[in-house]
Amino acid sequence: MYNGALVQRGSLTLRFTVCLSALVLVPWPTAQGDEPLQLPPIEVTERYDSLIGIGDSATEGTVGPEQIESRPLLRPGEVLETVPGVIVTQHSGAGKANQFFLRGFNLDHGTDFATSVAGIPVNFPTHAHGQGYTDLNFVIPEIVRGVDYRKGPYYADEGDFSAAGAAHVEYADSLPRNLVQFTGGSFDYYRGLLAGSTALAAGRVLGALEIFDEDGPWDNPDDYRRYNGVLRYSRGDVLNGFNMTAMGYSGDWNATDQIPRRAVDSGLIGRFGALDESDGGHTHRYSASGEWRRSTADSATHVHGYFIDYGLNLFSNFTFFLDDPVNGDQFEQEDRRQVYGVSAHHSWFPTWGGLDIENTVGLQIRYDDIGSVGLFNTRERRRLETTRKDRVGQVSVSPYLQNRTRWLPKFRTVAGLRGDFYDFDVSSADPRNSGTASDGLASPKLGLIFGPWFDTEYYINLGYGFHSNDGRGTTITVDPKSGEPVEPVDPLVRAEGFDVGLRTALVPDLDSTVSFWLLDLDSELLFIGDAGTTEAGRPSRRYGVEWTNYYRPLPWLTFDADFSFAKARFTDDDPAGDRIPGAIETVIAAGVTIDDLKGFFGGLRVRYFGPRPLIEDDRVRSASTTLLNADVGYKLREDLRLRVEIFNLLDSEDSDIEYFYPSRLSGEPAAGVDDIHFHPVEPRSARVTLSLSF
């Protein structure tokens, strides 16, 4: 919730409260009494880049439900591809968390991109598979009312994992109409959805149930089964009210992990083949949360609490017979945890010396009770040996302050200070790796906003952020595989960012933003979940430019085009080279959408994912990936719609993702062979959806 941007309109000061897809205008401070005088909400239904007078930077925005609905989504996580510059891919089975790319980062599964759904954080620290693990398979796109996104470490209320950016997916409190929907498609794709809402006890109750099954194009079928449910009760509105939400998700799947190119070139397996057909996993995520909001003419208070019960057993084999020529290199990663958290903030709106002021104090507390986080050698999902097994308690306490001041009619500032205090308590099966650690950081933020002039506003943002490292890495003393001594890592890694940009609506019906950005990381230290140890990183710098455009010349016709270019380099001297493996360099995403043209709707979308260095000296690079997706639909009746989605329309044989590392196939040298390992994009496929609303 963005509360309190001040805009002068003649003699009336307007306070804008942006809560994802709703924009509420509240005249202030002229309201009388305890309750604010408010006008009806303005619903944001598309991508809302015209935050002139409201936004704190050129790289934040809101995406409404209409734009989400108009996009063909191959997988639920692609909801985040509505954020300009974000790429969402997969290198394993469909039930595993996606791989994310943004702003010169291969974010792995979410290390420097913070995500929340219905106010509940998704990223998991000290995770069995990867730090910041972000599994969005539990998202139901049809009930998403909006996505708020921010990039860079400039926001006092954004903490761990948000150095590159953050996205907040919010569910609706109610739906315009109830919905029954069935989808069938290529590769045994089946999905059923029932969603609806109704009035109950002076409030609203919303429910959604999804059942899903898909094999995919793989020679070893994914057989991914997903069960998903949401139940929410709400009363009031975005200013005064509350909601309670319960969510449940369970998934089970087989996996075709990335495969070496030489295995395909030699004919050992096909392009969609697997070298270890027992890879896969199962997971669950159950949560409960409550949110309370109270606003008056002089203040606003927001409190949110949540609980998560989570489990994962993930079986992977990336190197095949490199470490164990007899049983193979499959390993299992186990994660069992419960998460408790609360966040609260209070804002008040004084006038000092004739200046419009907004002050905010906030506090975020989170406790991850990780009952088991383990790594095991396996064969066909049977445990052979324990590499390491730990119990971890991780606590973070994060207070913050923020001030917004309009100094002049066309100049305002946003200044913030955030503190983050972390405590780790690791109890390992190997006592040498047990222990406690703690750390803290203070992160100042500053934004300068100028204008608008000629419907154009200008921004300068600078600030500090961070990401936490895996708690096991903070107390480690010996490598769990080799027994060799290793150094523990710093618990928190500092990030420093700078952005300068503009937002303009000078051209009628066209919203554009341009941003030049820079981000430094003190170290890219990571806990390597696949090995159970830490890997020393190097300091780095990333910088680039982003240009986003949204054009609606006619009520039924929309164009959008986003361009992102980045350069990522290590900043220390090392003969290995200065390139950051996997660092994204170029993203181009564009589309055209038609909405209700004599009953027809649909569109085309193209996504270009540029080549990337795969090793430090840039001798090996990935290929680029270009995908074209299409959908077309028709309203058979006002309450009945038919939609056809076509993915990879040109049947591209590009890769979803590529890596370069050694692996060993049967009969190869003991040291293995360095090779590109890739996960192919899915071939051309189609899905047909029939939707009945009532």
URJO-V290516 format. One line per field, one symbol per residue. ss: DSSP state (H for helix, E for strand, C for the rest). psi: psi as a letter, one per 20 degrees, with the letter a starting at -180 (. if undefined). burial: I if it has 16 or more other ideal C-beta (glycine too) atoms within 10 Angstrom, else O. A space follows every 50 residues. Layout:
# URJO-V290516
ss->???
psi->???
burial->???
This chain:
# URJO-V290516
ss->CEEEEEEEECCEEEEEEEECCEEEEEECCCCCCCCCCECCCEECCCEECC CCCCCCCCCCEEEEHHHHHHCCCCCHHHHHHHCCCCEEECCCCCCCCCEE EECCEECCCCCCEEEEECCEECCECCCCCCCCECCCCCCCHHHEEEEEEE ECCCCCCCCCCCCCEEEEEEECCCCCCCEEEEEEECCCEEEEEEEEEEEE CCEEEEEEEEEEEECCCCCCCCCEEEEEEEEEEEEECCCCEEEEEEEEEE EEEECCCCEEHHHHHCCCCCCCCCCCCCCEEEEEEEEEEEEEEEECCCEE EEEEEEEEEEEEEEEECCCECCCCCCCCCCEEEEEEEEEEEEEEEEEECC EECCEEEEEEEEEEEEEEEEEEEEEEEEECCEEEEEEEEEEEEEEEEEEE EEEEEEEECCEEEEEEEEEEEEEEEEEECCHHHCEEEEEEEEEEEEEEEE EEECCEEEEEEEEEEEEECCHHHHHCCECCCCCCECCCCCCEEEEEEEEE EEEECCCCCEEEEEEEEEEEECCCCEEECCCCEEECCCCEEEEEEEEEEE EEEECCEEEEEEEEEEEEEECCCCCCCCECCCCCCEEEEEEEEEEEECCE EEEEEEEEECCCECCCCCCCECCCEEEEEEEEEEEEECCEEEEEEEECCC CCCCEEEEEEEEEECCCCCCCCEEEEEEEECCCCEEEEEEEEEC
psi->poojppppncjpppppoondjpoppoppkiqqahpqpqrqqopoiapnim kpigqirikqrpprhhhghippohqhiihiiiopipppapjbqhiqqrpq qqljpojcjjgkopqqpkipqhppqlqhhqpjpnojiipohijpiropqq qrljphjpdqjjghaqpoppqqhrqhqqpppppqaqllpppqppqrqrqp ljbqppqppppqpqhrjqhnqhloppppqppppqqbaigoarqpppqppp qpqrpnrqqqhhhghijgrrhkrqiojjqbrqrqopqqqqppppqahirp qpppqqpppqqpoppqohiekghnigirjqqppppprqppqqqqqpqqmr ookjppqpqpqrppppoonnhpoqpqproljpphqpgqpqpppppppnqq qqpppohrhkprqopqpppppqppopoqhohhjraqqqrqqpnqqppppp aqplkpqqqppqrqarqqrphhiijqhqpighjqqqprrphppqqpqpqp aqpqkgppjppqqpppqpppphqkpqpnhiikaqppaqqrpqqaqpoqpo pnhqhjppqqpppppqppqqirppihrjqopipqgppppqrpppolnkiq rarqpqpporqqqirhjjhpqrrrppppqqqprpohrhjpqpppppqlhj lqkaqhqqrorqrprpirqhiappqppqoqqqrprqppppppq.
burial->IIIIIIIOOOOOIIIIIIIIIIIIIIIIOOIOOOOIOIOOIOOIIIIIII IIIIIIIIIIIIIIIIIIIIIIIIIIIIIIIIIIIIIIIIIIIIIIIIII IIIIIIIIIIIIIIIIIIIIIIIIIIIIIIIIIIIIIIIIIIIIIIIIII IIIIIIIIIIIIIIIIIIIIIIIIIOOOIOIOIOIIIOIOIOIOIIIOOO OOIIIIIIIIOIOIIIIIOIIIIIOIIIIIOIIIOIOIIIIIIIIOIIII IIIIIIIIIIOOIIOOOOIOOIIIIIIIIIIOIOIIIIIIIIIOIIIOOI OIIIIIOIOIIIIIIIIIIIIIOIOOOIIIIIIIIIIOIOIOIOIOIOIO OOOOOIIIIIOIOIOIOIOIOOIIIIIIIOOOOOOOIIIIIIIIIIOIOI OIOIIIOOOOOIOIIIIIIIOIIIIIOIOIOOIIIOIOIOIOIOIOIIIO IIOOOOIIIIIIIIIIIIIIIIIIIIOOIIOOOOOIOIIOIIIIIIIIII IIIIIOOOOIIIIIIOIIIIIIIIIIIOIIIIIIOOIIOIIIIIOIIIII IIOOOOOIIIIIIIIIOIIIOOOOOOOIIIIIIIIOIIIOIOIIIOOOOO IIIIIIIIIIOIIIIIOOOIIIOOIIIIIIIOIOIOOOOOIOIIIIIIIO OIOIIIIIIIIOIIIOOIOOOIOOIIIIIIIIOOIOIOIOIOIO
